[in-house]
């Protein structure tokens, strides 16, 4: 699991739009792993000068400050995560079918 999502996180980092600072790329990471629960927290922790985490705004798009105009989405995160999820799901299904624990 960690390998699949580690690779997906690295892919997301490589696909992240890079501005003047590179904060979005540099702050996309796995922040917590709990193997006993099969849980991990992966995110983009880049903040702008106002302290706002802006990875989701880049991923999904947003309205410009003041509400005049739209900034289009530049997805970088969802596709690699879904691919890793499907690979992991396939691995779990195969393991269950074969009865290997």
N, C-alpha and C positions, 0 to 999 in steps of 0.2 A: 504494500500500500504506500509506504513512504517513498519508495523508488518512483512509482507511477506519478504521484503528486509532486514529488521533487522535480522530476523532469518537466511536468506541466508548469510548475512555478518558474522554472528557468526559461521555458518557452515564452511564457507571459512576459517575463522581464525583457527578453530579446525583442518582443513585438510591441512593447510599450512605447508610445510616442515620446521622444526625447526633446525637451525644450532647452532653455539656457542652462538650467541647473542639473538636469538629469535625475531630479528627486523621485519622480514616478518610477523610473526603472530601478533606481537604487533602493527603494523602499518597498518593493514587492517581494514578499517572502513568506515562509512558513513561520508562524510565530509561536505555535503551541502544538504539541503532539501528545496524545494520550493513547498508547497502543492497547491498553486494557479495555478501553471503550470504543476503539476504532474511530477516534475523533481527532481531527486536526483543524487548526485555524490558519487559513491562508488569506492574505489580503495585501492591499496596497496602503501603506501607512504614510504616504507623502502628504504634507500639510502646506497650505499656502501661507502668505504673510499674516492672514487673519486667524490662523489656527484651524482652518477647515480642511478635513481630509477630502481630497478631490479626485481620488481614483474612480469613484462611481460616476462623477460628472463627466470624466473623460470617456468612460466605458459606455454610458448611456446617452450622453449629450445633455445640454441644459440651456436655459435662457441666459442671456448676458445680464450682467448687473444692471439694474435699472429696468429690466424687462423689455428692452428694445433689441430684438433680433435673437437668433438662435445659434448656438455653437453645436455643430453636428457631432454625433457620436464617433469615437475612434476606438472601436472594440479591440481589446488586446488580451483580456483575462478570461472571458467565458468559454471560448472555443477550446483552449488547452485544458481547462478544468473539466469540461464535459467529456472530452476525449479520454482523459485519465479516469473519470468516473465510469465510463462504459467499459474500459479495459479492466478495471478493478471488478466491476459487476460480473463481467464474463468469467474472470478468474474464480470468483466466489461460486457462481453457478456451476462451473466445471468441477470445482472441488466438491461441492455438495452432491452432484450427480455421480461422481466416482467414489464417493464415500470416504474420501481421504480427509482426515482431520489433523 
